[in-house]
Amino acid sequence: MVRRSLSGAIEVEHRGATALFSVRFALAGGGLLGLSLPRTVLPGERIRVVLRGSPVDAPDAMLVMRWFQPDGTELLWPIAL
C-alpha cells in the first residue's frame, strides 16, 4: 500500500507475511531522493522516503523500491510518480 503527501513524502506499508531484507529506494529521472539506507522491513511496518524537486513530476520519473526475499532473490517494484 502506498500513501503520498503533498510535501513529497511517499510511505509504503508492507502487507506481506515475511520480512523484506535490504529494502532501499532509487529514483529514475530527475529530482532528489532523500537518503535511503538498506533496512529490514517487517510485516505491518511502513517505510518512508522523501522526494524533492520539480523534475519528480515529469512523466518519465519513477521511484523503484528494491529488496531481497529470504531466499536471496532481489525484487524491484516500480512506483509511478
Phi and psi in degrees as a GROMACS rama.xvg file:
@    title "Ramachandran Plot"
@    xaxis  label "Phi"
@    yaxis  label "Psi"
@TYPE xy
-118.783  133.271  VAL-2
-120.934  142.446  ARG-3
-124.89  145.309  ARG-4
-114.6  160.705  SER-5
-67.5226  -19.1059  LEU-6
-82.9109  0.841385  SER-7
98.6077  2.2348  GLY-8
-84.3781  137.378  ALA-9
-121.825  129.297  ILE-10
-120.093  128.823  GLU-11
-115.208  128.109  VAL-12
-100.899  129.447  GLU-13
-83.7611  113.894  HIS-14
-108.102  10.7851  ARG-15
-79.5578  -178.405  GLY-16
-98.6807  -15.3574  ALA-17
-124.361  160.934  THR-18
-66.4055  148.764  ALA-19
-106.518  135.295  LEU-20
-110.33  145.645  PHE-21
53.5696  44.2783  SER-22
-70.3716  132.322  VAL-23
-154.574  165.906  ARG-24
-118.947  150.88  PHE-25
-135.174  147.372  ALA-26
-111.625  122.872  LEU-27
-99.8991  127.393  ALA-28
106.211  -168.797  GLY-29
-78.7565  177.726  GLY-30
101.072  177.886  GLY-31
-122.698  141.226  LEU-32
-113.585  129.295  LEU-33
-60.5248  159.602  GLY-34
-52.9205  131.19  LEU-35
-127.226  88.7132  SER-36
-83.5455  143.472  LEU-37
-59.9016  138.161  PRO-38
-151.117  160.084  ARG-39
-88.1789  135.225  THR-40
-119.877  120.93  VAL-41
-88.1336  157.872  LEU-42
-53.2098  133.21  PRO-43
90.1587  -15.1614  GLY-44
-79.8097  160.024  GLU-45
-118.132  147.147  ARG-46
-125.488  139.737  ILE-47
-123.348  141.95  ARG-48
-136.907  147.637  VAL-49
-116.961  130.303  VAL-50
-108.424  143.07  LEU-51
-133.283  151.88  ARG-52
100.734  147.391  GLY-53
-69.2368  -27.8787  SER-54
-61.9158  -16.9236  PRO-55
-67.5913  -13.9021  VAL-56
-86.1533  -4.33671  ASP-57
-64.3643  146.906  ALA-58
-63.9427  -20.1467  PRO-59
-97.6751  2.00358  ASP-60
-77.643  140.394  ALA-61
-148.813  138.158  MET-62
-95.4533  135.711  LEU-63
-120.079  124.012  VAL-64
-96.9728  128.689  MET-65
-120.478  141.806  ARG-66
-159.287  170.237  TRP-67
-115.47  138.714  PHE-68
-80.6033  165.983  GLN-69
-55.9995  -28.2005  PRO-70
-83.9406  1.6347  ASP-71
95.6229  -4.39589  GLY-72
-70.3621  128.512  THR-73
-88.318  135.795  GLU-74
-122.099  149.151  LEU-75
-124.292  134.83  LEU-76
-126.161  108.927  TRP-77
-76.6684  136.141  PRO-78
-120.611  110.932  ILE-79
-66.1095  139.574  ALA-80
